[in-house]
């Protein structure tokens, strides 16, 4: 499920962008998105939704497809779990 972002106003009239699920302030590069004017908060939410910014406090989603590739591979594996080399040549 995608993360939802919203904004809330503090007692000083400044805005904070927060994660709608956890209600924690969104952190970018270790700093909270707080102390913003309303237009800055709206722009930050738009950029988060477009994927131009990534929150530090949103857990990365596992990639089960990557694990499936390893499980479906029938060829021999080297001891360091690397795939054998594959030729890129094509038969015409």
BALOBA-1460 file (C-alpha; in Angstrom, 3 decimals):
// residues 92
<rec num="1" residu="x" x="0.000" y="0.000" z="0.000"/>
<rec num="2" residu="x" x="1.446" y="3.415" z="-0.899"/>
<rec num="3" residu="x" x="2.324" y="5.780" z="1.900"/>
<rec num="4" residu="x" x="-0.024" y="8.724" z="2.324"/>
<rec num="5" residu="x" x="1.293" y="12.135" z="3.300"/>
<rec num="6" residu="x" x="-0.527" y="15.041" z="4.857"/>
<rec num="7" residu="x" x="0.274" y="18.322" z="6.580"/>
<rec num="8" residu="x" x="-0.626" y="19.779" z="9.949"/>
<rec num="9" residu="x" x="-0.238" y="23.247" z="11.395"/>
<rec num="10" residu="x" x="1.663" y="23.849" z="14.631"/>
<rec num="11" residu="x" x="0.717" y="26.474" z="17.255"/>
<rec num="12" residu="x" x="3.092" y="29.007" z="15.631"/>
<rec num="13" residu="x" x="1.218" y="28.745" z="12.315"/>
<rec num="14" residu="x" x="3.975" y="26.757" z="10.565"/>
<rec num="15" residu="x" x="3.371" y="23.465" z="8.778"/>
<rec num="16" residu="x" x="4.732" y="19.945" z="9.131"/>
<rec num="17" residu="x" x="4.475" y="17.132" z="6.587"/>
<rec num="18" residu="x" x="3.712" y="13.777" z="8.178"/>
<rec num="19" residu="x" x="3.152" y="10.147" z="7.268"/>
<rec num="20" residu="x" x="-0.594" y="9.537" z="7.343"/>
<rec num="21" residu="x" x="-0.195" y="5.975" z="8.636"/>
<rec num="22" residu="x" x="2.314" y="6.470" z="11.460"/>
<rec num="23" residu="x" x="1.527" y="10.173" z="12.031"/>
<rec num="24" residu="x" x="5.286" y="10.786" z="12.387"/>
<rec num="25" residu="x" x="6.914" y="13.801" z="10.765"/>
<rec num="26" residu="x" x="8.479" y="12.902" z="7.427"/>
<rec num="27" residu="x" x="12.278" y="12.921" z="7.636"/>
<rec num="28" residu="x" x="14.428" y="13.826" z="4.622"/>
<rec num="29" residu="x" x="18.196" y="13.390" z="5.009"/>
<rec num="30" residu="x" x="17.738" y="13.220" z="8.774"/>
<rec num="31" residu="x" x="15.733" y="16.449" z="9.060"/>
<rec num="32" residu="x" x="11.977" y="16.703" z="9.697"/>
<rec num="33" residu="x" x="9.797" y="18.446" z="7.124"/>
<rec num="34" residu="x" x="8.536" y="20.967" z="9.658"/>
<rec num="35" residu="x" x="8.632" y="24.724" z="10.151"/>
<rec num="36" residu="x" x="7.358" y="25.196" z="6.589"/>
<rec num="37" residu="x" x="4.909" y="27.679" z="5.169"/>
<rec num="38" residu="x" x="1.796" y="26.089" z="3.689"/>
<rec num="39" residu="x" x="2.939" y="26.286" z="0.061"/>
<rec num="40" residu="x" x="6.263" y="24.596" z="0.959"/>
<rec num="41" residu="x" x="4.376" y="21.810" z="2.738"/>
<rec num="42" residu="x" x="2.075" y="21.352" z="-0.280"/>
<rec num="43" residu="x" x="5.078" y="21.212" z="-2.629"/>
<rec num="44" residu="x" x="6.863" y="18.671" z="-0.396"/>
<rec num="45" residu="x" x="3.754" y="16.442" z="-0.379"/>
<rec num="46" residu="x" x="3.488" y="16.661" z="-4.165"/>
<rec num="47" residu="x" x="7.185" y="15.772" z="-4.569"/>
<rec num="48" residu="x" x="6.871" y="12.827" z="-2.148"/>
<rec num="49" residu="x" x="3.851" y="11.541" z="-4.073"/>
<rec num="50" residu="x" x="5.714" y="11.857" z="-7.402"/>
<rec num="51" residu="x" x="8.725" y="10.003" z="-5.970"/>
<rec num="52" residu="x" x="11.046" y="13.011" z="-6.313"/>
<rec num="53" residu="x" x="11.672" y="12.912" z="-2.546"/>
<rec num="54" residu="x" x="11.989" y="9.796" z="-0.426"/>
<rec num="55" residu="x" x="11.215" y="9.805" z="3.276"/>
<rec num="56" residu="x" x="13.914" y="8.412" z="5.561"/>
<rec num="57" residu="x" x="11.314" y="6.845" z="7.833"/>
<rec num="58" residu="x" x="9.427" y="4.816" z="5.226"/>
<rec num="59" residu="x" x="10.641" y="1.214" z="5.332"/>
<rec num="60" residu="x" x="11.873" y="-0.219" z="2.050"/>
<rec num="61" residu="x" x="9.554" y="-2.830" z="0.587"/>
<rec num="62" residu="x" x="11.003" y="-6.325" z="0.158"/>
<rec num="63" residu="x" x="11.479" y="-7.572" z="-3.383"/>
<rec num="64" residu="x" x="10.044" y="-11.080" z="-3.396"/>
<rec num="65" residu="x" x="10.569" y="-11.256" z="-7.175"/>
<rec num="66" residu="x" x="14.343" y="-11.135" z="-6.658"/>
<rec num="67" residu="x" x="14.165" y="-14.062" z="-4.279"/>
<rec num="68" residu="x" x="11.997" y="-15.969" z="-6.737"/>
<rec num="69" residu="x" x="14.664" y="-15.618" z="-9.433"/>
<rec num="70" residu="x" x="17.128" y="-17.459" z="-7.191"/>
<rec num="71" residu="x" x="14.598" y="-20.135" z="-6.303"/>
<rec num="72" residu="x" x="13.651" y="-20.797" z="-9.945"/>
<rec num="73" residu="x" x="17.235" y="-21.044" z="-11.233"/>
<rec num="74" residu="x" x="18.090" y="-24.648" z="-12.159"/>
<rec num="75" residu="x" x="21.727" y="-24.206" z="-13.220"/>
<rec num="76" residu="x" x="24.808" y="-24.799" z="-11.083"/>
<rec num="77" residu="x" x="25.705" y="-22.019" z="-8.664"/>
<rec num="78" residu="x" x="29.220" y="-21.068" z="-7.719"/>
<rec num="79" residu="x" x="30.151" y="-21.103" z="-4.001"/>
<rec num="80" residu="x" x="29.806" y="-17.288" z="-3.751"/>
<rec num="81" residu="x" x="26.197" y="-17.479" z="-5.084"/>
<rec num="82" residu="x" x="26.900" y="-15.649" z="-8.333"/>
<rec num="83" residu="x" x="25.222" y="-16.634" z="-11.574"/>
<rec num="84" residu="x" x="27.279" y="-18.377" z="-14.248"/>
<rec num="85" residu="x" x="28.230" y="-16.159" z="-17.188"/>
<rec num="86" residu="x" x="25.676" y="-15.798" z="-19.952"/>
<rec num="87" residu="x" x="26.535" y="-15.211" z="-23.585"/>
<rec num="88" residu="x" x="24.861" y="-12.248" z="-25.279"/>
<rec num="89" residu="x" x="25.479" y="-13.591" z="-28.784"/>
<rec num="90" residu="x" x="22.416" y="-14.275" z="-30.936"/>
<rec num="91" residu="x" x="21.882" y="-16.885" z="-33.592"/>
<rec num="92" residu="x" x="20.526" y="-15.272" z="-36.772"/>
